């Protein structure tokens, strides 16, 4: 499931996004699974984001996406 419109210009807040889609936005030249593995490694390396690497949901909530963008920057 792909969720578009990652950033709502009117509210200044991100929308929910699938983990593979978010990973591929950071690593666009990798296959989805490889991008997710590399992205998960990035999350684990950052103490503030390490909990996101362990979650079992397949999507990140808007507040989680904002936190990731805050720490890693926008892709």
C-alpha positions as CSV (number, residue, x, y, z in Angstrom):
1,X,0.0,0.0,0.0
2,X,1.4,3.3,-1.1
3,X,0.4,6.5,0.7
4,X,1.1,9.6,-1.3
5,X,1.4,13.2,-0.2
6,X,4.1,12.7,2.4
7,X,4.0,16.3,3.4
8,X,0.9,18.4,3.7
9,X,1.8,22.0,2.8
10,X,-1.3,23.4,4.6
11,X,-0.7,21.8,8.0
12,X,3.1,21.6,8.0
13,X,2.8,17.9,9.1
14,X,3.8,14.7,7.3
15,X,1.3,12.0,6.6
16,X,1.5,8.3,7.4
17,X,3.9,6.4,5.1
18,X,4.8,2.8,4.5
19,X,8.2,1.8,5.9
20,X,9.5,0.4,2.5
21,X,8.3,3.6,0.8
22,X,10.1,5.8,3.3
23,X,13.2,3.7,3.1
24,X,13.2,3.9,-0.7
25,X,12.9,7.7,-0.5
26,X,16.3,7.7,1.4
27,X,17.8,5.0,-0.8
28,X,16.1,5.3,-4.2
29,X,18.6,3.2,-6.1
30,X,18.2,0.1,-3.9
31,X,15.5,-2.6,-4.1
32,X,12.8,-2.1,-1.5
33,X,14.0,-4.8,0.9
34,X,17.6,-3.7,0.7
35,X,16.6,-0.1,1.2
36,X,14.6,-1.1,4.3
37,X,17.5,-3.0,5.7
38,X,19.9,-0.1,5.2
39,X,17.3,2.4,6.6
40,X,16.7,0.1,9.6
41,X,20.5,0.2,10.3
42,X,20.3,4.0,10.2
43,X,17.5,4.0,12.7
44,X,19.3,1.6,15.0
45,X,22.5,3.8,15.0
46,X,20.5,6.8,16.3
47,X,19.5,6.4,19.9
48,X,16.5,8.6,19.5
49,X,15.2,6.6,16.5
50,X,16.3,3.0,17.5
51,X,12.7,2.2,18.7
52,X,11.4,2.7,15.2
53,X,13.6,-0.1,13.9
54,X,12.0,-2.6,16.3
55,X,8.3,-1.8,15.6
56,X,6.2,-4.4,13.9
57,X,3.8,-2.1,12.1
58,X,4.4,-1.6,8.4
59,X,3.7,2.1,8.4
60,X,5.1,5.1,10.3
61,X,2.6,7.5,11.9
62,X,2.8,11.2,10.9
63,X,4.4,12.1,14.2
64,X,7.0,9.3,13.7
65,X,7.7,10.5,10.2
66,X,8.2,14.1,11.5
67,X,10.6,12.7,14.2
68,X,12.6,10.8,11.6
69,X,12.8,13.8,9.3
70,X,13.9,16.0,12.2
71,X,16.8,13.6,13.0
72,X,17.8,12.4,9.5
73,X,16.6,15.3,7.4
74,X,14.2,15.1,4.5
75,X,15.2,12.6,1.7
